[in-house]
Amino acid sequence: MKKSGKLLGRVLEQRGLHLVTVESRTAGLIAAELGDIEGCAAWLEGAFVTYTVLAKNCMLGVTQEEVDVHGLMSEYVAERMALGGLAGCNATLAIANTGVAGPNDAPDGTKAGTVCFA
């Protein structure tokens, strides 16, 4: 990831863009990897790590109703997480993920290994 992260950082910096990460499935690992790149403060705005529905609601504006309709580990919720991350800081781009690591399926029936990105 270091090589691709450095390339991403150069492109973002050249274009004056700032990235926020919004993570559930990866528990901040994306932000940690990007934050370890020299000069990342020029383009890495910040990070949100939200496991629970309450955290997603308080920090990102994802509602319980949206989770009930679409599922906690869904593309819809990943997109809402990304939009919430953008609304919560000065970033111009966001990457978000949610999913089920396993080894068991989630209580709502989402299969282990499911990962949704936005």
N, C-alpha and C positions, 0 to 999 in steps of 0.2 A: 504494500500500500504506500510505502514511502515514496517510491518513484512516481506513481500516479498522483499521489497527494501533492507532491512538489509541483508537478505539472498543473494540476488543478489550481493550486495557490498562485502560480505565475499568471495563469489566464484570468483568474478573478482579480488579482491586483492590477494587471494591465487594463482591465475594463472598469476598474473602480467598483467592483461588486463585493458584497459581503454575504457570507454563508452562516446559517444557523442550522445546527443539527437538532432533531427532535426524535428521541429514541425511546423505545420500549423494549423491543426484543434484544438489542445489543447493549443495553445498560450503560450507554455513554462511551462505548469502545470506539465508535467512529470519531467522536469529538476528541478522545484521548489520542488517537493516532494522528489526527490532523493538528492537534495542539502541540504535538511533539516536533512539528516541522518548523525549522528556523524561519522567523519572519511571519509566522501565521497571524500575528496580531494585526497585520495589514489587511487581512481578508476574512478571518474567522471571528464572527460577531459573538457567538456564544452557543450554549447548548441547553436543552431541556431533557431530563430523563423522567419519564412518567409511566409507572407500571399500572397504577390503579385507575379506575374510572374517576374517582375523586380528584386525583392529581391531574388527569387529563382535562377535567372540568375546570378546576381552579387555575391551572397554568395556561391552558390552551383553548378553553371554551367549548370543548367537546361535551355534549350533553348526554345524560343517561338515556334519553329518548333515542338519540342517534345510535348509541351503542345497542339498545334493545332492538331497534329496527335492522341495523346493518351488521351487528356483531362486533365485539371488541377487537378481534383480529381480522379486520376487513380492509379492503382497498379504500373504502369510503372513509373509515376512521383514520387511516394513514394520511389521506389527503387532508382531512380536517385538522389533524395534528400539525401537518406542514403549514397550513394556513394560520393556525393558532400561533405557531412559532414565529411566523413572519409578523403577525400582529403584535407580538409581545416584545419586539426589539427592532433594531434599525437595519436588519438584514434585507437583502434584495433577493436572495435565493434560500431555499430550505431543502433539506433532505430529512425524511421521516420514515420510521419503520415500526411495525408491530407484528407480533407473531407468537407462535407456540414452539418452545424449544423441545419439549418432550422430557422424558420419554413417553409420557402419557398424553392423550388428547386433552384439550381444554374441557372444562365442565359444560360449555355450550355446544360441544361436539366438533369444534375446529380441530382438524387433524394435526398431530405432532409433526413438526417440520414446516408448517405453514409460515411463510414470511410475506408480508405485504409492505411495499415501498411506495413512497410518493416524493 
